[in-house]
């Protein structure tokens, strides 16, 4: 996904990047002392609010919320009003709430996606989490985060404004293919290395499966393109060629020009009926996939055992992952919990965040619901969700440390060990840890974002002809200030490289 300062493609590591260490096999403890958490009886009762993105949780949301409140009250003498929002309404709703000054306590955020980290820090919307606060109210959760990951949480001012949801810290872009169709049309998944390799399979689906969408896309699910010669992964502020030891940044406009053939292919696929017609207008791809009629879609964070969640998102049809990019290290800031500057009880909010990320009972209650009503427990590790039970948000990665989760379905018993190993083995780009200070280019970034909104999704989903639209897009980007953004990015990038001795 190309934004004004980030791009989506494969990435790799090189010798120069080996100085940045990937994940540890076991979480490293904080070097600070661990004060005792205040006893619930010594705390006045408070009510917290928690906003987070979710699939429709079900009719038993209030029932589960009540059970959560009983548990949280016994731990920190607080109740919490859970406020799940759909993915497409999350950012607009939170932006409205923050702009109005409405008080709330905890929200889910991310580095570059929903409730994006630095822009909301710049707005003054998020509370700084000082070392003193964390050591006093969230020391247990902090111990579970390897120290080598923690710098990823630092904003451009060097301060921390969120607490990471510890899970997979590596990304691999993959195709998600319904197994029934792969089997039926004898798809050799090992032969698929790029998007073009998928075309014969999509044609088979279009010709033979009347009610099935060969390739599903939406406003929150596009970015099929990868360039194996670039280090240009989602969440990285610059792109450079793998074999370029000067790490010269490739501008956004250069990347768009290099994608002309890709945009043409997408347009041809759209005309052939391989891509859903409403792709540039559809807000949430899950709304489409849940019908079970999408043969192929995209997943941007392929993780061990993730096929179980994807199965639930594909009408309970089995799926297979087909990686089309390198695995790359992204750190822990892709998912986090933040505290609003308007919170009237920030200390208790941080205690609640600590519970979400350390307490297995609370984590599995909010993720899976009530035992016996929403799931059955098969043994100490595995549960079986009850179909149509009334509670199934299916967003475990939102709520807290995923290593506290029960296992489901086809997940192997060693899934968390595999996740840690993937965190360790993922390639670390030189640009990991680099971010752009936007103070001098704020207006240009806003203008470019408006241009992106006009052209980007339409081109990526094949809805428009690049022969007509690509140059218009580039011209408008230049008029909006893209060259100034690129110049400032390059300046800061060169300073970053110099500081690293590169």
C-alpha positions, 0 to 999 in steps of 0.5 A: 500500500503506497501512502505519502511516506510508506509503501508495500512490497517485499523486503530483505535483509543485508549485511548492513542490517544485521546490527539490528537484532530480531526478536528474542526467543523469550521476553526480556525483563525490564531492568527497572524495579517492579513496584507492587500493584495496588490492592483492589480494596485500596482503590476507588471504583472507576468506570473505563471505556475501551474502543477497538476495531472488531468484526460484529461480536454478536448478540451476547456482547453485553453478556460478555461485557458483564462477565468481564466487569465482574473479573476486572472489578475483582482485580483493579476495582474497575468496570469497563464499557467495551465499545467495538466498532467496525473497521470501516467506521473506526477511524472516522468515529475516533477522529470525531470523538477526539476532535470533540474532546469527549472523554474516553480511556483506552483505544486500540491503535497502530503505527500506520493503520487505524488510529495511527500513532505519530499523527495522533501524538502530533495532535496531542490526543494520546497520553505519554506513558512514562517509565515511571507509570509503566513500572508502577502500573504495567510492570508485568506486561513490560517484562513480556516485551523483549527490550530489543523491541521496545525502541519501536514504541518511541515516537519522533520525540523519543517518548512512548505513547502506547503499549504494544499488543505482543504478537507476531513482529514479522510480516509476509504478504500472502495470497489467501486461496480457498482450498476447495478451488485450489484442489478442484482446479489442481493449482500448483501453489509452489508455482506462484511467485508473483501476481501474474502467476495467478492469472490462469487460476483466476480465469478458471474460476471466472469460467467455471464458478458462476457465483464466485469472485476470483479475486476479492479487493476493497478499500482496506484490502489492496496492494497485490504488487511486490517487487523482489528487487526492492526493500520497500515493505509496508511500514517502512518510510523509504524504499531502496534496491536490494543490491544498492549498498548506498541505499539510495531512496526511490521516490514515490513517483518513481515507484508509481512509474515502475508499476505501470505494467501492474496497473495495466494488468489489474485493469485487464483483470477488472475488465475480465471480471476477475475482480469484484466491480465494487472493489474501490467502493467496498470499505471492508473486504471481510463483509464480502469474504464472509459469504464464502464466495471469494476464491482469492484475497490478500493477507498482509501479516501471514502468521503461523496458524492464521489459516484458522482465523481466515477460515472464519472470515471465508464462510468457514471454508478452509484456506491456504496461504501462498506467500508472495513476498519475503518475511520482514521484521516490523517490530511491535508497534503495528498493534498497540493500546493507547490512553487518551489525553482526556482519560480521567483515570489514566493510571487505572487505564494502564492497569487495565492494559496490563491485565489485557496483556498478562491475564490469561483469564481476561484475555480469553474471556474478551477474545472467546467469550464464556466457556460452555456458552460460546466455546467448549474447552477440549483440554488445557490448550485447545478450545472449540468455538460454538457455532452461532453462539452469540459472541465471536469477534474473531480479533484476538490480535486486538485484545492483548498478548496473543501468546496467552491465547487458547488454541483453536481448530487446526492450530498446532500445539507449537504455533506460538513457538513457530511465531517466535521463530518467525519473529527471529528469522524475518529479514531486517531492512536497513530502514527499520527504525527510520521514520520521517519527522513531518513538522516541515511538510505537514501541509504537503502530506495532507495535500498528497493524502487527498490526491492518493484518496482520489486515484490510489485505490482505483488504480490498485483495484483495476477500476480505471485505465492507467493509460488515462489516469496514472500521469494525471495522478503523478501530476497532481502529486507533484502539484500537491508537494510530493517532490518536497516530501521526497526531498525532506525524506531523503535528507532525513534518510541520509542523516539516519544512514550516516548515524548508523555508519552507512 
